[in-house]
Amino acid sequence: MDTYRHDRIKAREMSYKVDYADKCDDNAVNDKTGCDDGVLHKNLEQGSMTTEERHVDNAKQDGDMCADEQLISCLCDFASFLVDNGDVNVNKYSFPSSYRSSNSVQNIFSPILSTSCSPLETFLKEKNISLTSIDSLKSAYYGHNKNNDEDMRLKPFIGSSMKMMEKTSERKCKTAKPTLLEMIDNDNPRECSTAYPLKTPSSLTPIGDDFSFLTRIFTEEGSCEHKEDFVNDIKVYLDRKNEENVVVDIDTCTNIVKDQEGSRFIQKRLELSTDEEWIWLVKHIKVKELCTDLFGNYVIQKLIENRDCHAYITQYLEGCYKEMSVNAFGCRVVQRLLDEDVNGGGEYYHRIADELKAHILDLVYDSNGNHVVQKIVEREIDFESVFYNDCIQLSNHKYGCRVLQKLFEKNECSTIIGKLIDNCLDLAENQYGNYVLQHIITIRPEYLVRVSDILSPYIFSFSLHKFASNVIEKIIKMCDEKRLNSILDELLASNCILKMSMDKYANYVIQRILESKSRERVTNVLMANVNELRNCVYSKQIVVRLSKSK
């Protein structure tokens, strides 16, 4: 309990004691005068009382006051103890109705009694606890951990309703403080849980930050040895979702996996599962349906991590790989199957690749399928014959250019590259083809020489072009000093340096030249026109570089 609330309760308690002393004095006076306000109030509700009856009633009230002092002291200490241990928020702390009847309790705890704390109220009613000492109350409330105040545990609650779980004696669930991963590690030391961040929707299931169930999930003590444990945990999960008496079959498991909370629950449960449980689950879900589901595809990807499940899913999806590859979620599953090719010989990879070869161009031009093709061509498998006839068209396509660049990373493809170099003038000016040409330049020095020889007569005009200027920059950055000087000879002879420096795109080419060893040849020309350069918005970076080179 924070200091403010603690002081407030203590102040109320002291105030009660003073009021009680004053009331005793008033009762003594009122006995003489016969004008007790409390009796007058009671007479208004219950009718008149004789003097003799009033004396008996006052004596009874005095006895109740003494009992209430002991009750109040015990409850105050217990409330402080609970809040200090992080178990109950004092604003939501309450006492049973049988204890609320006392006027003194109502006076002191009126702010606290305004709300209900069902578990504690139920506990006090059912156990009929005698509030004679805080030790007895603590030991009764924390029966199975009464000697360990540092690690006291409560029965788990469900959501904000604070509904008590049934049959929780065999489970341990810390309240509030521990994270899910800490609980899993504590209950299963043989496992090593991996952090599963909730705020990375690009790589994890996009369920947001409101998955409160995860923070209260609980696990069985010890290891899971049989698939029945998985079934029981699914039933517990369904109970928590208020779905009782549900048969755990294929439809039920599939619906759980398609739910955002259910998908994350199954993924975390698999981290604690045996191989038998992995196989049981993959055979009790609709694999094809879940591959194209927003949340279900993450469970399928998780199952692929298991060797036996990988083999099962690969065989199950045979004949459906094109359909899966063009789906926004299914393409992720196919990529994971290709990544998790657990057999060293790549048996599953070849099965998928052989099925997709007949549809390879359709997949390349698809926004989802091109990612699958990129994954396929990463392996050193001959796709040159597949792409040769369409390599120019692919280079000029926004998805095809990515596939070709990925293909060149692991394969020679000299035939395709030779054809592209012969068409480098067109590729250089294309929105996507210029990226393929830049990539070719970086593969081998001989490719750089061939491209630069073809483009050398067009250095100036291409430097002014939005896309071709990127290729010229790459050539200047990659070529040796001899070839760069040859390019500069042509530019200086035609007095193009100043115009290029003030151009929207060509100024980047000049900046690359200023980064080279031959920059002095250009610096002299630029310094002679520095005032003109300062007045141009596109040459400001060049002026900055010139000032640094002084």
N, C-alpha and C positions, 0 to 999 in steps of 0.2 A: 504494500500500500504506500502511495506517495505521502510525503510529509504533510502536505496540506490536508488530505482527507483524514489522516491519522489524528492530526491536531483537532480537526473539526469534531470527530467522534468523541475524543477525550473531553473537549470543551462542553459538548452536549451532556456527557456523563456527569461532569462536575456541576453543570447547571441543574441537572436533575436532582443531585444530592442536596444542593442549596434549596431548591424549590420544595423538596421533600421535608427538609427541616422546618422551613417556613410553614408548610402545610400542617405539620404536627403541632406547631404553636397555635396556628389558626384553629385547629380542631379543639385544642384545649380551651380557647376563648369561646369558640362557638358552642361548646358543651354548656357553658354557663349562660350564654345569651339565647341559645336555641336557634341561631341564624346561620348554620353551616351552608355555604353556597353549594357544596357538592351534594348535600342532602336535598337542598331546594331544587337543584337540577334533576335529581333522581325522582323527587316527588312529582315533578311535572310530568315525568314519563311513566311512573309506576303507581302513582297515587300517594297519599299521605302515609307516614310511618309514625308509630308511637315513639316516645322518647326512649323507651327500653329497647325497641327494635333498632333504633338509630345507633345506640351505644354498641349493640352487638355487631351491626354492620360496620361501624368505624373500626372496631377491633379486628374484624376480618380483613378490612382494607389495609390496616397496619401490618398484618401478617403477610399479606400479598406483596406489600412494598418491600419487605425484607427479602422475600423469595426472588422478587424481580431484580434486586440489586445483584444477587449472585448470578442470575440468568444473564443480565446485561453484561456483567464483567466477563463471563465465559464467552458469550457471543462476540463481544468486542475483540477479545484476544484471538478467537478462532477466525474472525473476519480478517484481522491483521495478518495472521499466519498464512491464510489462503492467498491473499493478494501478494504478500511478500514472496511466495513461492510461484507466483505467476499462474495460479490455477483459476482464479475467478476475478472478474472486474467488479470492484466494489459497487459501481453504479448499477450492476445487474445482480447484486447479491440480495437474497431475500430469505425469510424464515417462514415456516409453516403457519397456517392460519391459527392453529392452536396456541402458538406463542404470540400471535399478533393481538390477541384479545386484551393483553395487558396494556393499560394506558401508558405506563412508563416506557414500554417498548415502542409503542406507537409514537410517543413524543420524541424519543431520542433517535429512532431509526426511520422516521417518516419519509425522508428523502430516499432511503435505501429500499423501503418496503413498497415503493411505487411501481416496481417491476418485479418480474418473477424469474427465478432461477430454478427451473423444473427439476433438474437432477438432484440438487441439494434438498429441495423441499420433499421430493419423493423419498430420498434417503432418510431424512429425519422422521417422516411419517411411518415408513415401513419398519425401520429399525427401532422406533420408540426409544431413542437415545436419551439417557439422562444427562442433562447438561450441568453436571456437578463440577467437572474439571475439564480444562482444555486438553489434557493428555488423553483422557478417555474418549473425548470427541475426535481427536486426531487419529488415535489408533483404530477407532471404529470406522472412520471415513476412509482411511488408508489401510485397510485390514491386511492386505498381503505384503505391504511394504512399511509397516508401522515403525520399524527400527531404522529406516533409511530416509531421512528427510531430504537428502540431496537428489534422490532419484524416484520421487513419488509419482505414481502413475494413476490416471483416472481411466474409466471405461471410455472408449471412443464415442464421439458424438457425430451426428450426421448433419452437415450443413449448418445453417443458422437456426434451425428449429431445435437443436440440442436434444434430439430424440435419442433415448438410450438404446444402445445396441444389445441384442440378445446373445447369450452364450459367448461372452467375451472373456471368460475366466481363463481360457487357454491361450489368449492372445495378449500381447503387450503393445500398448500404443501410447507414446509420450504425448503430452498435450502441448500444442502450439509451438514450442521452442525448436525441436529438431526438424531438419529438413527431410524430405522423402529419401534422398540418397543416404543421409546419415542413418535413418531407420533401417534401410535395406542392408547397409554395411554392418550395423550392430547386430541385426538378427541373422545375418548370413555372412560371417567373417570369411568363409571360404571363397566368397565372390568378391570382385572388385568393381564396384559400380562406376560408370563413366558419367561425367557431368552431361546433362541433357538440357541445354539452355532453352528457356521458353520464349525468348525474344529474337529468334532467328528463323523467321518463316521461310526464308529462301532455301534453307537446308533441312528444316524440320516441318512437322505438320503445322499448318497455319491456324492454330486454335486460339492465339492471343494470350492474354495474361490472366483471364478470369477462370482458369481451370482449378478451382478451389479444392476439388476432390483429390488432386494429387498430393496436397499438403497434409491430407488426413488418411491416405492409403495405409493399410497395415498388412503385414505379411505373417505367415506361419513361422513359429520358432523352428529352427533347424532346417534341414534341407528338404527339398521336394523329391520324393522317390518314385511316385507313381502318377499316371495320368489322372487318377481320381482326384489328386490334389488340385490339378488345374480345373477340373470340373467343379469342385467345391468352391474354389476361388471365384469362378465365374458366377456361381449361384449367389455367393456373398455380394458380388458386385451388383447383380440384378436386384437383390434385396435392398441394397443401398439406393437403387434407382426406383424403389417401390414397385418392382415387378416380381411378384411372388408366384410360386408354383409354376414356373416356366421350365419346360423341358429343354435341356441343353442339347440341341441338335444342330444340323448344318445351317438351317435358317436362322436360328438364334445366334449362333456364333458369327454368321455373316452380318447380321444386323448390328451386333456389338461392334464389329470391326469398322462398319460404315459410319458409326457415330464418332464424333470428334473426341469425346471423353473415353469412349470404349476403345478407340484406336490406340490412344496413348496408354491406357491401362494394359492392353494386350502386349504392347511393345515392352513396357517395363516388366510385366510378368514373365516374358520370354527370357529376360536376362537372368532369371532365377530358375529356369526350367531345365529339365533333363532332356536328352536326345529323344527319349520316348514321348515326352510331352510335345516337343517340336513337331514330330511326325503326326501325333494325334491331332494337333491343331490344323496342320496343312491339309489333312484329309477331312476335316470337319468345317471347311469354309468353301465358298464358291470362288475359286481362284480367278477365273477369267473375269467375273463380274467385279471383283475387288481390284483387279489391275487397273481398271479405268475409273475407279472411284476416288473422289477428292481425298478422303482419309484412309480408305482401304489400301491404297497403293503403298503406303508407308509400312503397313504390316507385311505385305508381300515382300517388299525390299528387305525387311528385317528377317523374314524367314529364309531368304536366299543366302544369308550368311551361314546357314547350316548346310553341310555338304549333302545330306540326304534330301533335305527340302529343296535344295538347288536342283538336284537331279529330277525330283518329282515335278517341280514347276516347269522345268525346261521341256520335259516330255509332255506335260499336260497342255502346254501352249503351242505345241507343234501344229502348223497349219494356220495359226492366228497371228503370226509375228508381224505381218504387214499391218493388220488391223490395230495391233497394239502400238506399233511404231508411229502411226500417224495420230495417235491420241495424246493429248497433253499430259496425261498421267501414265498411260501405258508405256510411252516411250521411256519413262524413267525406269520402269521395271525391266525393259529389254536391255537398257544400258547397264543396269546392275547385274543382270545375268551375264553380260559380256565381261564386266569387271571382275565378278566373283567366279571366274572359271577355275574352280578348285582343282580340276584334273590337269596335271602338268602337260598332257598332250593336247589340250585345248579341244577336247571332244565336243563339248557343248557349244563352244564358239563356232566351230566349223558347221555344226548343225544349223545354227541360226543364220550364219553368213550364207550358206548354200541356199537356204529358203528365201532369203531376201535378195539374192543376186538378180533374180528375174525381175524385181521391182525396184532396182537400185536407183534409176533415174527419177522415177516418181517420188521416191523418198528424198532424194537430194533437193528437189524443188519444194518440198513440204516443210513448213515451219517447225514441225516436231520431228519428222522423219530424218531430217538432215543431221540431227544430233546422234541418232542411231548409226547413220552411215559414217560419221566422223569416228565413232567408237570402233566400228568394224575396220576401217582403213588404217587405224593405228598399228595393227598387227602387220607383220611383213608378209602379206599375202598379195598375190598378183591381181591388182585391179586395173592395171594399165590398159589392158585390152578392153575393159568395160567402159572406160572413160575416154579413150583416145578420140573416137569420132566426134564426141560432143565437148571436147575440152575447151574450145573457144567459147562456146555458149555457156558452159559452166563457169568459166572465168569471169564472165560479165554478169553473172547472177549473184544476188546478195547471199544466197545460201550455198550455191555451187562454189563460189570462190573460197569459202571456208573449208569445204570438203577437199578441194585440191591442195590447199596449203597444208592441211593435216596429212594428206596422202604423201606429199613431198618430204615430210619430216622423217618418215620411216622407210621410204621406198626410193629407189633410184629414179625410175620413171623418165629415163633420158629421152625416150621417144616423144612423150607428151611435152616435156620441157623444150625440146628442140622445136616442136611445132608452135609452141607459145612464143618462143623467142623470135621466130620468123614473123610473127604477127604483133611484135611488141609496140609498134607505132600506134596501132589501134587500142591495144590494152592499156597503154600509158594514159590515154585520154579518157578511159572509161572509169565510171564511178567506183566499180568493184574490181575491174581488171588491173588497175594500177597496184592494188595490194598483192595480187598474185605475182606481178612482175617484180615488185620489191622483194617478195619472199624468194623468188628465183635467184635474184642477185646475191642474196646472202648464203645460198647453198654452196656454191663453188666459185672460185676465182675466175675460171674460164667462162662461166655464165655472165659474170660481171663484165668481162672484156667484150664478149659478143654483144651484149646489150648496149654498152657505152659506145661501141663502134657504130652501131646502127643509129643511135640517138644523137651522136655528136653534132651533126649538121643542124639539129633542131634544139640545141641547148637553150638558146635565148627564147624562142617562141614557146617551148615547153615550160620554161621557168615562169612565164606569164599565165600559164594555164592552171586552173584550180586543182585538177587531179594529177596532171603530168608533172607539175612542180614537185610533188611528193617523190616521184621516181628520180628526178634530177638531184634532189637533196640526198637521197639514198646513195646515188652514184658518187657524189662528192664525198660523202662520209666514208664510203667503203673503198674507193680507189686509192692507188698508191700516189706518191708525190709526182712521179713522172707524168702519169695520165692527168692528174689535176692541173699541172702546169700547161699541158696541151689544151685543156679546156679553157684556162684563163687566157692563153694566147689569143684564142678566137674571140673571147668576150672583150678583151681590152682593145683588140684591133678594130672592132666594130663600135667602140664607145658605148657599150651597153650597160656598164657597171652602175652609173648614176641612175639611169632609168629603172633598172632592176631594183635598186635600193629604195625607190619611191613607189614601187608597185605593190599592190595588195597581196600578191602571192610570191612574187620573185624576191621580195625582201628576205624571206626565209632562206632562200638559196644563198644570198650574200652573207647572211649570218652564219651558215655552215662553212662558207669559205673563210670567214674571220676566225673560225675555230681551228682551222687547219694550219699546217706549217708554212704554207705559201701566202699567208694573210698579208704580209708586208707589200706584196705587189698590188693589192687592192686598197690597202690603207692609204697610200699616198693620193690616189684618185679621190677617195672619199673625203679626206681631210681638206682637200682643196675646195670642196663644195659643202662644207659642214653647215654653213649658215642656211643654205637651201634645204638641206636635210632636216634641220631643226624645225622648219616650217611645214614639214610633211608628217601627217599622223602615222603613216606606215613605216617610217624610217626612224622612229624614236629609239627603238631597241638598238639599231645600228649606231646611233649617236652615243648611246650609253656604252656600248662596247668600245667605241673609239676613244672615249674619255678614259676608260680603264686601261687601255693599251698605251697611254702616254707615259 
